[in-house]
Amino acid sequence: MNHIKIVTDSTADLSREQIEKYSIKVIPLIVTFGSESFADGVDLSAQEFYNKLTSSSELPKTTQPSPEIFRQTYEEVASGDDVVISAHISGKLSGTLNSAEIASKMVQSRVILVDTKTASQGIGRSVLVAAEAARREMELDDIIAVVNKSISQTFSVFAVDTLEFLQRNGRIGKAASLLGSLLQIRPILYADPDGMVAPYDKVRGRSQVIPSLVNAALKNVSTDQPVNLSVVHTGAEESARKLLQELQSHYQIEDLHVGMVGPAIGAHIGPGAVGLMIQPSFDTLLKS
């Protein structure tokens, strides 16, 4: 039986409890404000980041971990017959997966790279599936199979207050079609099957944001089965609370996470965003 080690990056927005429960190794991205650089989630918490974001005259930038950081991490967590499952932010949104791929060829341990094709707790949800499958001592092929199911069946959708951050940081992707038409319109975006940020809906005014997000979830994930749910926000705690209340009235939630989006993703979507990541429960994924 191979010993499975789970590695991800800080864009997964995993909570401390989630990380500690499964001994997941998280590699931080670097967030830079002008001449100041911070390791995401290490030197700069989510709350500290949003405080800085609203007071700084400079937009933050993010930098992927280097292949050398990945190499050191793989050698730290794995030895002998250990297998590393290294699951990361969509390769269409960041070069992080590319750094991991380079590093995987520099170590002796087997490294299985996973492009989750999403971001934030969308990544986190598939990472947790991998970790739970490893905890249950499933065979490696079965672990990879259920992770792939998780990726294809995890739905990530979010509303942003402005497209400015996505546009200026070059991560706007297919949502560029919404630019220039947003007078009082709130864009609803999602992680599409290609791993890109794409438009899902447009609503007029903030009051329609929560209903649109809930309807999107209902159209994409059945209410007839238990689900794992993450509700995330960038300083929009009240919106997150309302979104959770609505979702709780429709779904049987087996595993729940509510929290702030970390600096590495927050730098690209800006303040005032709220979103959800939802998937069938682990046992439901196994049966599908």
C-alpha positions in Angstrom: 0.0 0.0 0.0 1.4 3.4 -1.0 1.4 6.2 1.5 -0.4 9.1 -0.1 0.7 12.6 0.6 -1.5 15.6 -0.3 -0.1 18.9 -1.5 -1.9 21.9 -2.7 -1.3 25.7 -2.9 -2.8 28.6 -1.0 -5.3 29.5 -3.6 -7.3 26.5 -2.3 -8.3 28.7 0.6 -8.3 25.8 3.0 -9.1 26.5 6.6 -6.6 25.7 9.4 -9.0 23.0 10.6 -9.2 21.4 7.1 -5.4 21.4 6.8 -4.8 19.9 10.2 -7.5 17.3 9.9 -5.8 15.7 6.9 -2.2 16.9 7.3 -2.3 18.7 3.9 0.8 20.5 2.8 0.0 24.0 1.5 2.5 25.9 -0.6 1.9 29.7 -0.5 1.7 32.0 -3.4 3.4 35.4 -3.0 1.3 38.6 -2.8 3.0 41.9 -3.6 2.0 45.4 -2.8 4.5 47.7 -4.4 7.9 46.7 -2.9 6.3 44.6 -0.1 5.9 40.9 -0.6 4.0 38.5 1.6 3.6 34.7 1.6 -0.2 34.1 1.2 -1.7 33.0 4.5 1.7 32.9 6.2 2.8 36.6 6.4 -0.6 38.0 5.5 -4.0 36.8 6.7 -7.2 37.3 4.7 -8.4 40.1 7.0 -5.1 41.9 6.9 -5.1 41.6 3.2 -8.5 43.2 2.7 -7.6 46.0 5.1 -4.5 46.7 3.1 -6.4 46.4 -0.2 -8.8 49.1 0.7 -6.1 51.5 2.0 -3.4 50.9 -0.6 -3.1 53.1 -3.7 -1.5 50.1 -5.5 -3.2 47.0 -6.8 -1.7 43.8 -5.4 0.0 41.3 -7.7 0.5 37.6 -7.2 3.4 35.3 -8.1 3.3 31.5 -8.4 5.7 29.4 -6.2 8.9 28.5 -8.0 9.7 24.9 -9.1 12.4 24.9 -6.5 9.8 25.5 -3.7 7.8 22.6 -5.1 10.8 20.4 -5.3 11.7 21.1 -1.7 8.2 20.4 -0.6 7.9 17.1 -2.4 11.1 15.9 -0.9 10.0 17.1 2.5 6.7 15.3 2.5 7.5 12.1 0.6 10.2 9.4 0.6 10.6 5.9 -0.6 7.3 4.5 -2.1 5.2 7.5 -1.0 3.0 9.0 -3.7 2.3 12.7 -3.8 -1.1 13.9 -5.1 -0.5 17.6 -6.0 -3.7 19.4 -6.8 -3.8 23.0 -7.8 -5.5 26.1 -9.2 -6.6 25.9 -12.9 -3.7 25.9 -15.2 -5.6 28.5 -17.3 -5.6 30.9 -14.3 -2.1 30.5 -13.0 1.4 29.1 -13.8 1.4 27.3 -10.4 0.6 23.9 -12.0 3.5 24.4 -14.4 5.9 25.0 -11.6 4.6 21.8 -9.9 5.1 19.9 -13.2 8.7 21.0 -13.5 9.4 20.1 -9.9 7.8 16.7 -10.3 10.5 15.7 -12.7 13.2 16.6 -10.3 12.3 14.2 -7.4 12.4 10.5 -6.9 8.9 10.1 -5.4 6.0 9.7 -7.7 4.0 12.9 -8.1 0.5 12.9 -9.6 -0.5 16.4 -10.7 -4.1 17.4 -10.7 -5.6 20.4 -12.5 -8.7 21.2 -10.5 -9.9 23.6 -13.3 -11.1 26.1 -10.6 -10.0 28.3 -7.8 -10.5 29.0 -4.1 -12.5 26.3 -2.2 -13.4 24.8 -5.5 -9.8 23.5 -5.4 -10.2 22.9 -1.7 -13.2 20.6 -2.1 -11.3 18.3 -4.5 -8.2 18.4 -2.3 -10.4 17.3 0.6 -11.9 14.4 -1.5 -8.3 13.2 -2.2 -7.4 13.5 1.4 -10.5 11.6 2.6 -10.0 8.9 0.0 -6.4 8.5 1.2 -7.6 8.4 4.9 -9.9 5.5 3.9 -6.9 3.8 2.4 -8.5 3.4 -1.0 -6.3 2.1 -3.8 -4.4 4.8 -5.7 -6.4 4.3 -9.0 -9.6 4.6 -7.0 -8.4 7.8 -5.3 -7.6 9.4 -8.6 -10.9 8.3 -10.1 -13.0 9.9 -7.2 -10.9 13.1 -7.4 -11.6 13.3 -11.1 -15.3 12.8 -10.3 -15.1 15.6 -7.8 -13.6 18.0 -10.2 -16.2 17.4 -12.9 -19.1 17.5 -10.3 -17.9 20.6 -8.3 -19.7 23.8 -9.2 -18.1 27.1 -8.4 -20.0 30.3 -9.0 -19.5 33.8 -7.6 -20.6 37.4 -7.9 -18.1 40.3 -8.0 -18.7 43.9 -7.2 -16.5 45.0 -10.0 -14.6 43.4 -12.9 -11.7 45.9 -12.4 -9.5 43.5 -10.5 -10.0 40.6 -12.9 -9.3 42.9 -15.9 -6.3 44.7 -14.5 -4.7 41.4 -13.3 -5.3 39.7 -16.6 -7.5 36.9 -15.2 -10.8 38.1 -16.7 -10.9 35.3 -19.4 -14.3 34.8 -21.1 -15.9 37.3 -18.8 -14.3 40.1 -20.9 -17.6 40.1 -22.9 -19.3 41.8 -19.9 -17.0 44.8 -20.0 -18.6 48.1 -21.0 -22.2 46.9 -20.3 -22.2 46.9 -16.5 -24.2 50.0 -15.5 -25.8 48.8 -12.3 -25.4 45.3 -13.5 -23.8 42.7 -11.2 -21.8 40.0 -13.1 -22.3 36.4 -11.9 -19.2 34.4 -12.9 -18.3 30.7 -12.7 -15.4 28.3 -13.3 -16.3 26.7 -16.6 -15.2 23.1 -17.7 -12.2 24.5 -19.4 -10.9 26.0 -16.2 -11.6 29.6 -17.2 -13.5 32.4 -15.6 -16.7 32.8 -17.6 -20.0 34.7 -17.4 -22.9 32.8 -15.9 -25.5 35.5 -15.4 -26.1 39.2 -15.1 -28.4 40.7 -12.6 -29.5 44.3 -11.9 -28.7 45.5 -8.4 -27.3 43.7 -5.4 -30.7 42.4 -4.3 -30.7 39.9 -7.1 -27.2 38.5 -6.5 -28.1 35.9 -3.8 -31.2 34.5 -5.7 -29.0 34.2 -8.9 -26.3 32.3 -7.0 -28.8 29.9 -5.4 -30.6 29.3 -8.7 -27.2 28.5 -10.3 -26.5 25.9 -7.6 -29.9 24.3 -7.9 -29.5 24.0 -11.7 -26.1 22.3 -11.4 -26.2 20.2 -8.2 -29.1 18.0 -7.2 -31.0 18.6 -4.0 -31.8 14.8 -3.8 -28.4 14.0 -2.3 -26.2 15.2 0.5 -23.6 17.8 -0.5 -20.4 19.4 0.6 -20.6 23.2 0.5 -18.3 26.1 0.8 -19.6 29.7 1.0 -16.8 32.3 0.6 -16.5 36.0 0.4 -14.1 38.9 0.2 -15.2 41.0 3.1 -18.9 40.5 2.3 -19.9 38.6 5.5 -23.5 39.6 5.5 -24.0 38.5 1.9 -22.3 35.2 2.7 -24.6 34.7 5.7 -27.7 35.3 3.5 -26.4 33.0 0.8 -25.8 30.2 3.3 -29.3 30.6 4.8 -30.9 30.2 1.4 -28.8 27.2 0.5 -29.5 25.5 3.8 -33.2 25.6 3.0 -32.6 23.5 -0.2 -29.7 21.2 0.6 -28.8 18.5 3.1 -25.3 19.7 3.9 -22.9 17.1 5.0 -19.7 19.1 5.2 -19.7 22.9 5.4 -17.1 25.6 5.2 -17.8 29.3 5.5 -14.9 31.7 5.2 -13.0 34.5 3.5 -11.2 34.1 0.2 -7.5 34.4 0.8 -5.1 37.1 -0.5 -4.0 35.2 -3.7 -7.5 34.9 -5.1 -8.8 38.1 -3.4 -6.2 40.1 -5.3 -7.9 39.1 -8.6 -11.6 39.5 -7.6 -11.4 42.4 -5.2 -13.6 43.3 -2.2 -17.3 42.7 -2.0 -17.4 39.3 -3.8 -19.4 36.3 -2.6 -19.6 32.8 -4.0 -20.2 29.2 -3.4 -18.5 25.9 -4.2 -20.8 22.8 -4.1 -20.4 19.1 -4.8 -22.1 15.8 -4.0 -20.9 14.4 -0.7 -18.0 12.0 -0.7 -20.1 8.8 -0.5 -22.4 10.1 -3.2 -19.3 10.7 -5.4 -18.2 7.1 -4.8 -21.6 5.8 -6.0 -21.9 8.0 -9.1 
